[in-house]
Amino acid sequence: MNSKYKKYIEYIARDIELPYIKYLEPYGLKQDEMKLVLSKVFNQPVTIKGRDVYNINNNEIYIEYSDGVWIKKEYNADNQMTYHEHSNGFWVKYEYDNNGNIIYYEKSNGSWAKSEYDANGNEIYYEKSNGYIMDRRYERQI
């Protein structure tokens, strides 16, 4: 890629806003050029299928509907979703333990929940921001 073309792609990546695909349309880019721009935007190689954008592990990281509604997602190295954001402002963050269990989530409305699991993967503790608690950490195991 020559330096002038590379600068053009980088300029577009810096210039566009959400919803990304809608903002890309006036540039009249080809599919492979959109892929280059969105790879810069997401700071990782991407694949585009329609209005869906996927990372190298084939996880959907962005989707945009024709009305401009969009959803962004982020994943950790284990391909577990760690963040989900909707164009209406709603978002959710997730944390996982080493066994892939969700141990904490937090939503943009301030609600949250946390969990603990035993060595067999059974949920032994669950607490929600509304005060609900389920605690089985000290029950006798049969």
N, C-alpha and C positions, 0 to 999 in steps of 0.2 A: 504494500500500500504506500503510495507516494505521500510525502509530508503534507502537501496541500490538502489532499483528500482526507488524510488522517485528522488534520486540524478541523476540517469541515464536520466530520463525524463527531469529534470532541465538542465542537461548538454546539451542535444540535443537542447532544447529550446534556450539556449544561443549560441549554435554553428551554427545553421542554419542561412542562409541569404535569401534574396529575390532572386529568386522566391522560396517561402517556400516549396511547395509540391515537386518541383524538387529536392531541397536539402534534403528532407526527404526520398526520394526513396532509396538511398544507405543504409539506416538504416534498411530497411525491416520491418518496423513497421506495426502492425495490425491497422485497422481502429480506434479502441478504444484507442490505444496508440497515434496515430496521433492526435486524439481529445484532449488527455491530453497535448501533446506538444503544439499544437496550442492554447489551452486555456491559457497556460503560456505565449506564444508569444503575444497574444492579451490581456492578463490580464483580461480575462472574460471567462465564460463558452461558449463553441462553439459547433455547430453541423456542420458536414461535409456531403455534398451531392455532390458526384463526386469530382470536383475540386473547388467547391464553399464552402465558410465557412460563417456560419450565427451566429449571436449573439443570446442571450436568447429570444429576441423579434422577432426573425425570419427575421431580417434585414441582407441582404448580406453585410458582412464586408470585404470579400476578394474573388477574383476569379482569377484563374490562367488557362491559356490556355496551350495546349500541346507544343507550341513553346516557352514557358517561359514568354510570355507577362502576366502581372498581373495588377490588379486594387485593391486598398485598399479604404475602405470607413469608415467614422466614423459618429456616430449619437448622438444626445443629448437625454436627458431623455424623450422628446416628440416624439422620433423616427423620427426626422427630420435630414436629412443628413447635416452634418456640414463640412465635408471634403471628397474630392475625389481625389485620386492620381493614375496616370497611370505610368507604367514602363518606358515610354518614357520621364518622367520628368515633364509632365504636371500635374498641380494640381489646384483645386478650393476650396475656403473656403466660407462657407455660414453663415449668421447670420439671425435670425428670430425675429419678434416681438411676443408679447404674444398671438396674434391671428393666428400665424403660417405663416404669410406672410414673404417672403424673403425681408429683409430690406437692406442687403448688401451682395455683393459677390466680391471676388477678385480672379483673375487668376494668374498663375505663369508667364504669359507673361507681367504682370504689369497692365493689364486692370482691371477695377472695375466698379461697378454700385451700386447706393444706391437708396432706395425708401422710401416713407412715405405713410401712409394710413390713411384715416379718420375713424371715429367710425363705419362706415358701411362696412369697408373693401375695399373701393375704393381707388385705387392708385391716390394720389393727387400730388406726386412729384417723379420725376425720373431723375437721373443724371448719366451720363456715363463718364468714364475717357477721352473719346475723345472730351469732351466739350459739348455734347448734353445734353440739359436740357428740361424737360417738367414740367411745374409748374402750377398746378391748385389749389394751396392752398388758393388763394384769390379770386377765381371765386365765383360769387353769386350762392347759392344753390337754385334751383327752386322747 
